[in-house]
Amino acid sequence: MNDPIWRGVIDRYKEYLPVTDKTPIVTLFEGNTPLIEAKNLMRELGNNLRIYLKYEGLNPTSSFKDRGMTMAVSKALEEGSRAVMCASTGNTSASAAAYAARCGMQCVVLIPEGAISLGKLSQAMMYGARVVAVKGNFDQALDLVREITDRYPITLVNSINPYRIEGQKTGAFEICDVLSQAPDYHAIPVGNAGNITAYWKGYKEYKQAGKIDTLPKMIGFQAARSAPIVEGRVIEHPETIATAIRIGNPASWKKAEEARDESDGLIDKVTDSEIIKAYKMLAHLEGIFVEPASAAGVAGVIKLNKRGYFPKDSLVVCILTGHGLKDPDRAVKVSEPPVVVPARLEKVVELLGY
Ligand code: AN7
């Protein structure tokens, strides 16, 4: 029997992870995020699918990155490292900064100047990371981080660090533990392609361990003007309002293609307007506020469902990777502004139509 008190993903799934009793576990009790049945969304889409939403925005730094970061930082500490570094579209930097703070390590983050959302920037700054804004995009920042961490005694904590993938695969375990089976389809946004890689690894390992009998088809979604895997070429100047996945040369490109092909799934793209539509639907229909990139998976499911891609009653899990409060500017931009009235009862009541 597992300890009923939740102490994070390493504690819960250590037998599947490269840790020993000597590994100093750096945790903020990440994981154990809710898997929410999307009844209203299902009805809106014609009751053809069973859809569950894995709300990863409820992790300690409000994105899925914490699952991988607890592993990467714990192993860095075990190996005697004093500093970690990453390039980031925002969420990795927030998570790295928090876990480094937790164990007194230094953290350096390289972000594309002017291209990360305010919530994420504020997190990295508050947790005390050294924040460096690069006049370039994420891909250029990641190249710099690879070179610097090769030359200097700093541990790289982007998802090319294999411990990141190890931690993130626990999301698949949680889904299967709740459903007592694997879903038929696993829908997920794709940026640097670490998460689709991690989930596929997790499902395969759970099947190997006899915990599930079947594997899901992995269906990944890139933003239309940042879709290198779909286009089959590096995108030099990726663009999208979903800044988290504004990535033109994903580090785990090959692994994402393996996940797609081994699972008989697909990787497709969704436009910014499809992303915004799904972003608003999740909030309006289900009361679930995610950041734009997180809506890409749902936008993809909506798109494929219209085309008749899914057999009836398929069980679909969508990973909602980050919280909506990460990017409040976007939320305000796509919404009706508040109506301004004098501070008088009759004015408010009149406005409400009573
Ligand atoms: C909310 O933080 O790459 O395909 O530097 O923040 O594993 O890269 C973030 C990626 C999806 C894509 N949703 O995941 C970073 C970064 C959100 C994200 C992705 C990211 P990957």
Boltz pocket constraint, residues with backbone or C-beta under 6 A from the ligand:
constraints:
  - pocket:
      binder: B
      contacts: [[A, 63], [A, 87], [A, 88], [A, 89], [A, 90], [A, 91], [A, 92], [A, 93], [A, 159], [A, 189], [A, 190], [A, 191], [A, 192], [A, 193], [A, 194], [A, 195], [A, 196], [A, 244], [A, 245], [A, 291], [A, 293], [A, 294], [A, 321], [A, 322]]
      max_distance: 6.0
